[in-house]
């Protein structure tokens, strides 16, 4: 038999590679001669850089950048050996993982460091940039990122504004004369797994602001600021960012990337599957096995499993999902297109215990699944 293993990570528990190792171990106990292809995936969010490093012929580039609160930190991005392609993960410079909980407030955070990483890649001569924007701590509409690349945001007095969320509503003029000249010569794809508009009840501030430390009053200010920012963008560049699906991703970085980088927003998992040559891997495959930490109603919203299901259905390959926990009904499972789904938990305990035993539990679940397949073929 041939199995293709195509998981996302179990956040805080297993990497995609560890998932593959556990499943392979369980399957091989029943099908020792099985062909097993490991294709760990990601959806463009936090942790994507480790998966991309597996597929790209690339090395890590280290540099000093500005963190979300304007402190200097050391971070990394990936650059292909021919220097033509860079993979940059926003969370490495502008992510909430860089802040203590007490520091989280997207009124005051900036995406400046993400722009500094892009700047470094441009100056090294890259021609193609893939930008992952998950895990951000910001709600600045990409203003910080653009500032690093030479754009200027002025208030009514002509004063250059600090590129943070609270200043979105004060932007009266955007100057692009000093924008980095190499932006014209690079293609940029943004891995974006949400479709939120820039502002409104489903926009960046209302949906993600509370997770980033904004109070209800601050959420309203940020939302009005994003709406105002969109108006200035429209009058300056002629782009209606509110009509762009995903403009509200990463605190408005989706909109900022389109406007200031001329970037294309694309599905994160689709990008990673391209790098993994996923379509080709499915030839003559008997089962695809995927998984993530929690299978729930949000899984179809641009997550890794949703992308895997789409490709599996096109190829007519059955798909099984092994997840840390499952919170879906039979009807939802049918709607997703999964042929088999199971939680790997096999005993009652707390979350820390469950995470500590993830490898063993996943190995056991894989063994049981393989045993069931063998019996069905007998």
Secondary structure as UniProt FT lines:
FT   STRAND          2..5
FT   TURN            11..13
FT   HELIX           16..28
FT   TURN            29..30
FT   TURN            32..33
FT   STRAND          35..38
FT   TURN            46..47
FT   HELIX           48..55
FT   STRAND          58..66
FT   TURN            68..69
FT   STRAND          72..80
FT   TURN            81..82
FT   STRAND          85..89
FT   HELIX           91..94
FT   HELIX           96..98
FT   HELIX           101..103
FT   TURN            106..107
FT   HELIX           112..123
FT   TURN            124..125
FT   STRAND          128..132
FT   TURN            134..135
FT   TURN            141..142
FT   HELIX           143..148
FT   TURN            149..150
FT   STRAND          152..154
FT   TURN            156..157
FT   HELIX           165..170
FT   STRAND          173..175
FT   TURN            177..178
FT   HELIX           181..185
FT   STRAND          187..191
FT   TURN            201..202
FT   HELIX           204..208
FT   HELIX           210..212
FT   HELIX           216..237
FT   HELIX           241..243
FT   TURN            245..248
FT   HELIX           249..261
FT   STRAND          264..266
FT   HELIX           268..275
FT   TURN            276..277
FT   HELIX           278..281
FT   TURN            282..284
FT   STRAND          287..290
FT   STRAND          294..295
FT   TURN            297..302
FT   HELIX           304..315
FT   STRAND          318..323
FT   STRAND          325..326
FT   HELIX           330..336
FT   STRAND          340..343
FT   HELIX           351..356
FT   HELIX           358..377
//
